[in-house]
Structure formats: C-alpha cells, structure tokens
Amino acid sequence: MKYTVHIFPIVRVAVKVEADSQEEAMKKAEEQTDFHALFGASGVAEYAEDIDCFHVDEENDPEYTKSTWYDKDYAPL
C-alpha cells in the first residue's frame, strides 16, 4: 500500500529589511518574500500559507536586548 504523507515543517527564513519599527519590518519581510517560489521548486514541497511566529532582531544589538518574539498576527509573545 502506498501513502502520501504531507509534512508541514516550520522553517526559519532570514530577510533583511529597513523599517521604522519591528512591526513594519515583519510586514515588509513577509510581503517581499515569495514562499511559494522558495518551497515549491522541488515538486515535493509547497508553502502551506501558515506562519507560526516571528522573531525580530535589530542591527547593532550584539546582546540581542531588543530582540522580540511575535505571534503570527504580529502580537508580542
């Protein structure tokens, strides 16, 4: 018997953007990234249109004191 198993892994994609706030940075990064193209090229994976969360690091913050986690709706965790 054969089965098709769909696996929905969560992956991290780093996107560099310039913005006036972390919220704006998340929105810009999501808008300019073509997840369908990133994950669909192999023929065995496709973007499931689901984002679990965001993690935002700010440049020039070597101690990551300004780093923040957000849920998929941009609300801080």
MIPAPA-440345 format. One record per atom (N, C-alpha, C): residue number from 0; x, y, z. Coordinates in steps of 0.1 Angstrom, whole numbers, plus 5000, padded with zeros to 4 digits. Layout:
BEGIN
NODE,resi,east,north,up
NODE,NUM,X,Y,Z
...
//
This chain:
BEGIN
NODE,resi,east,north,up
NODE,0,5008,4988,5000
NODE,0,5000,5000,5000
NODE,0,5009,5012,5000
NODE,1,5005,5022,4992
NODE,1,5013,5035,4992
NODE,1,5005,5046,4998
NODE,2,5013,5055,5004
NODE,2,5007,5066,5011
NODE,2,5013,5079,5007
NODE,3,5006,5090,5007
NODE,3,5012,5103,5005
NODE,3,5011,5110,5019
NODE,4,5022,5113,5024
NODE,4,5023,5120,5037
NODE,4,5027,5134,5035
NODE,5,5019,5143,5040
NODE,5,5022,5158,5039
NODE,5,5028,5162,5053
NODE,6,5040,5167,5052
NODE,6,5047,5171,5064
NODE,6,5048,5186,5063
NODE,7,5044,5193,5074
NODE,7,5044,5208,5075
NODE,7,5055,5212,5084
NODE,8,5067,5212,5080
NODE,8,5078,5217,5089
NODE,8,5077,5232,5091
NODE,9,5082,5237,5102
NODE,9,5083,5251,5103
NODE,9,5098,5254,5101
NODE,10,5101,5264,5092
NODE,10,5114,5267,5089
NODE,10,5117,5282,5092
NODE,11,5129,5286,5093
NODE,11,5133,5300,5096
NODE,11,5139,5305,5083
NODE,12,5133,5317,5078
NODE,12,5138,5324,5067
NODE,12,5143,5337,5071
NODE,13,5155,5341,5070
NODE,13,5161,5354,5074
NODE,13,5159,5364,5062
NODE,14,5153,5375,5065
NODE,14,5151,5385,5055
NODE,14,5155,5399,5061
NODE,15,5164,5405,5054
NODE,15,5169,5418,5059
NODE,15,5160,5429,5053
NODE,16,5155,5438,5061
NODE,16,5147,5449,5057
NODE,16,5150,5462,5065
NODE,17,5147,5473,5059
NODE,17,5148,5486,5066
NODE,17,5134,5490,5070
NODE,18,5131,5494,5082
NODE,18,5118,5498,5086
NODE,18,5119,5508,5098
NODE,19,5108,5514,5101
NODE,19,5108,5523,5113
NODE,19,5104,5517,5126
NODE,20,5099,5504,5125
NODE,20,5096,5497,5137
NODE,20,5097,5482,5134
NODE,21,5097,5474,5145
NODE,21,5097,5460,5143
NODE,21,5085,5455,5136
NODE,22,5073,5460,5140
NODE,22,5061,5456,5133
NODE,22,5061,5459,5118
NODE,23,5066,5470,5114
NODE,23,5067,5474,5100
NODE,23,5077,5464,5093
NODE,24,5088,5461,5100
NODE,24,5098,5452,5095
NODE,24,5092,5438,5092
NODE,25,5084,5433,5101
NODE,25,5078,5420,5099
NODE,25,5069,5420,5087
NODE,26,5061,5430,5086
NODE,26,5052,5431,5074
NODE,26,5059,5433,5061
NODE,27,5070,5441,5061
NODE,27,5078,5442,5049
NODE,27,5084,5429,5045
NODE,28,5090,5422,5055
NODE,28,5097,5410,5052
NODE,28,5087,5399,5046
NODE,29,5076,5398,5052
NODE,29,5066,5389,5047
NODE,29,5061,5392,5033
NODE,30,5059,5405,5031
NODE,30,5054,5410,5018
NODE,30,5064,5407,5006
NODE,31,5077,5408,5009
NODE,31,5087,5407,4999
NODE,31,5092,5393,4997
NODE,32,5088,5384,5005
NODE,32,5093,5370,5004
NODE,32,5082,5361,4997
NODE,33,5087,5355,4986
NODE,33,5078,5346,4978
NODE,33,5080,5332,4983
NODE,34,5072,5328,4994
NODE,34,5073,5315,5000
NODE,34,5069,5304,4990
NODE,35,5060,5307,4981
NODE,35,5056,5297,4971
NODE,35,5068,5293,4962
NODE,36,5076,5303,4958
NODE,36,5087,5301,4949
NODE,36,5098,5294,4957
NODE,37,5100,5298,4970
NODE,37,5111,5292,4978
NODE,37,5108,5277,4981
NODE,38,5096,5273,4983
NODE,38,5093,5259,4987
NODE,38,5087,5251,4976
NODE,39,5082,5257,4966
NODE,39,5076,5249,4955
NODE,39,5084,5244,4944
NODE,40,5097,5248,4943
NODE,40,5106,5244,4932
NODE,40,5109,5229,4932
NODE,41,5109,5223,4943
NODE,41,5113,5209,4943
NODE,41,5102,5199,4938
NODE,42,5090,5204,4938
NODE,42,5079,5195,4934
NODE,42,5073,5186,4945
NODE,43,5081,5185,4956
NODE,43,5076,5177,4967
NODE,43,5072,5186,4979
NODE,44,5075,5198,4979
NODE,44,5072,5207,4990
NODE,44,5065,5219,4984
NODE,45,5056,5225,4992
NODE,45,5049,5237,4988
NODE,45,5046,5245,5001
NODE,46,5045,5258,4999
NODE,46,5042,5267,5010
NODE,46,5027,5264,5015
NODE,47,5025,5261,5028
NODE,47,5012,5258,5033
NODE,47,5005,5271,5038
NODE,48,5010,5282,5035
NODE,48,5004,5295,5039
NODE,48,5001,5296,5054
NODE,49,5011,5292,5062
NODE,49,5009,5293,5076
NODE,49,5022,5297,5082
NODE,50,5022,5307,5090
NODE,50,5033,5312,5098
NODE,50,5030,5310,5112
NODE,51,5039,5304,5119
NODE,51,5037,5301,5133
NODE,51,5041,5314,5142
NODE,52,5052,5320,5139
NODE,52,5056,5332,5147
NODE,52,5067,5339,5140
NODE,53,5071,5350,5145
NODE,53,5082,5359,5140
NODE,53,5092,5361,5152
NODE,54,5104,5362,5148
NODE,54,5114,5367,5158
NODE,54,5122,5378,5151
NODE,55,5122,5390,5158
NODE,55,5129,5401,5152
NODE,55,5141,5405,5159
NODE,56,5152,5406,5152
NODE,56,5165,5411,5158
NODE,56,5168,5425,5152
NODE,57,5173,5434,5160
NODE,57,5177,5447,5154
NODE,57,5192,5447,5152
NODE,58,5196,5454,5141
NODE,58,5210,5455,5139
NODE,58,5217,5463,5150
NODE,59,5230,5461,5152
NODE,59,5237,5469,5162
NODE,59,5232,5466,5176
NODE,60,5228,5454,5178
NODE,60,5223,5450,5191
NODE,60,5230,5436,5194
NODE,61,5243,5437,5197
NODE,61,5250,5424,5198
NODE,61,5246,5415,5210
NODE,62,5239,5421,5220
NODE,62,5234,5414,5232
NODE,62,5220,5409,5230
NODE,63,5214,5413,5218
NODE,63,5200,5409,5215
NODE,63,5190,5414,5225
NODE,64,5193,5425,5231
NODE,64,5183,5431,5241
NODE,64,5170,5436,5235
NODE,65,5171,5439,5222
NODE,65,5159,5444,5216
NODE,65,5152,5434,5208
NODE,66,5157,5422,5208
NODE,66,5150,5411,5200
NODE,66,5137,5407,5207
NODE,67,5127,5405,5198
NODE,67,5114,5402,5203
NODE,67,5107,5391,5195
NODE,68,5099,5383,5202
NODE,68,5091,5372,5195
NODE,68,5077,5377,5194
NODE,69,5071,5375,5182
NODE,69,5057,5379,5179
NODE,69,5050,5366,5174
NODE,70,5036,5366,5176
NODE,70,5028,5355,5171
NODE,70,5026,5358,5156
NODE,71,5018,5350,5150
NODE,71,5016,5351,5135
NODE,71,5008,5363,5132
NODE,72,5001,5369,5142
NODE,72,4993,5382,5139
NODE,72,5001,5394,5144
NODE,73,5014,5393,5146
NODE,73,5023,5404,5149
NODE,73,5021,5409,5164
NODE,74,5015,5401,5172
NODE,74,5014,5404,5186
NODE,74,5026,5399,5194
NODE,75,5032,5407,5203
NODE,75,5044,5402,5210
NODE,75,5040,5390,5219
NODE,76,5050,5381,5220
NODE,76,5048,5369,5228
NODE,76,5055,5372,5242
//
